[in-house]
Amino acid sequence: MERKILLPEEELPEAWFNLIPRLPEPPAPPLDPRTGKPINPEDLRRIFPQALIEQEMSPKPWIEIPEEVRKVYRLWRPTPLRRALALEEELKTPARIYYKDESVSPPGSHKPNTAVAQAYYNKVEGIRRLATETGAGQWGSALSFACRLFGLECTVYMVRVSYQQKPYRRTLMHLWGAEVYPSPSERTEAGRRILSQNPETPGSLGIAISEAVEDAATHEDTNYALGSVLNHVLLHQTVIGLETQRQLSLVGEKPDVLIACVGGGSNFGGFTFPFIGEILEGRLSAEVLAVEPASCPTLTKGVYTYDYGDTAGLTPLLLMHTLGHTFEPPGIHAGGLRYHGDAPLVCQLVKAGVVKPRAYPQTACFEAAVLFARTEGIVPAPETSHAIRAAIDEALKARETGEEKVIVFNFSGHGHFDLSAYDAYLEGQLEDYEYPEEKIREALERLPKFPTGI
Ligand SMILES: *Cc1c(COP(=O)(O)O)cnc(C)c1O
């Protein structure tokens, strides 16, 4: 029995898979925050390169991966699909568990799949510097890495609580040559306003996005790069699902359950969309689970409406599940999953019932992560542990029913920079945060009052 299914470099996908033209309903357009009307793509030119604006709403079913991007991908891609044999034995489950290992990239997660593509398109269009935000530091390190390879400068606004909790991610960004500021910072209008209201704020992804967008919009030679949520980001991540389809077919398997964690939705979308294409065409019947933290329960408890992507209300309004753009989630260790909204494409699939959302508290996830590390050996990122929890629960359910289910999940990244969180868990110091109903109600009252058209 194979423990890992590998593809040769020549089988690296040649095109990204675009879900948009295959959806039963076209996605709702982003709205201009000033007018409440669909945005004029021209307005995005201030912060994004033309190629990415086109990809955002492209009707083409496949989008060719530039050769320069494939050349960088080949540093670590195709990634292994692994069979979790030891975990299966430990769980005494008849289920077969596979995981796609995106932790083997140099920054240690799936994020460079899009960082490399975004740096490339910006470089080609003459941009000199990229500005971005980062939560736990994975996106910031992925973009720093990608900018370095294409000779771009990189400025990262890092959520303050992570800046303090994760000094080694900061080191990694510095190592790849980026400049890193704790957010909110004094460098932007948005940052200064929030600091004056609440000097002790832990920061949030929404605030950091406001800062990075402002930086890009106010500098001619600088663009903005987003690590998740937008359609073009999910598009670039589909190399994950495309490789997984090929690898499963090599061992004659079809998935019954597909699982990934959701922060903004990019590893989830990248892993599941090629399979969801098969589901929508009636060629595959599988359950698709989107797993989020109970302390930031966007898909399970948020409302489906237009909201801003950032805290200051600078970005276009997106139709998505949201906890309200002013929601500041508690400082849990899965920093990459602390976002008030989710990718509109993922939300649309949840709304349509194709994807089922599920939320777990963090200690249950760390318990799953430790079991995984003690069987399969790899230390998961706290974000990834949410997918592992769900995979383990599905495998235990299969033990009850005796079904030989094929469970496939995306292993979005390793946890080598999260060892202090593991220390806290092993010492019994990790807490589950109460779901702050009150805070979410307040934030929802501050939702923008625009005609939503839905
Ligand atoms: C950033 C990150 C996530 C969450 O982001 P998505 O856009 O939802 O994928 C999950 N896992 C890891 C390891 C990450 O770095």
The ligand as a MOL file (V3000), in Angstrom:
LIG
                    3D

  0  0  0     0  0            999 V3000
M  V30 BEGIN CTAB
M  V30 COUNTS 15 15 0 0 0
M  V30 BEGIN ATOM
M  V30 1 C -3.5450 31.2150 5.7100 0
M  V30 2 C -3.7300 29.8250 6.0480 0
M  V30 3 C -5.0020 29.2520 6.1260 0
M  V30 4 C -6.2700 30.0390 5.9400 0
M  V30 5 O -6.3880 30.7440 4.7390 0
M  V30 6 P -7.3250 30.2750 3.5580 0
M  V30 7 O -7.3210 31.3980 2.5920 0
M  V30 8 O -8.6870 30.0170 4.1410 0
M  V30 9 O -6.7210 29.0450 3.0050 0
M  V30 10 C -5.1020 27.9100 6.4180 0
M  V30 11 N -4.0140 27.1620 6.6490 0
M  V30 12 C -2.7710 27.6800 6.5920 0
M  V30 13 C -1.6020 26.8000 6.8800 0
M  V30 14 C -2.5900 29.0160 6.2750 0
M  V30 15 O -1.3560 29.5180 6.2020 0
M  V30 END ATOM
M  V30 BEGIN BOND
M  V30 1 1 1 2
M  V30 2 1 2 3
M  V30 3 2 2 14
M  V30 4 1 3 4
M  V30 5 2 3 10
M  V30 6 1 4 5
M  V30 7 1 5 6
M  V30 8 2 6 7
M  V30 9 1 6 8
M  V30 10 1 6 9
M  V30 11 1 10 11
M  V30 12 2 11 12
M  V30 13 1 12 13
M  V30 14 1 12 14
M  V30 15 1 14 15
M  V30 END BOND
M  V30 END CTAB
M  END
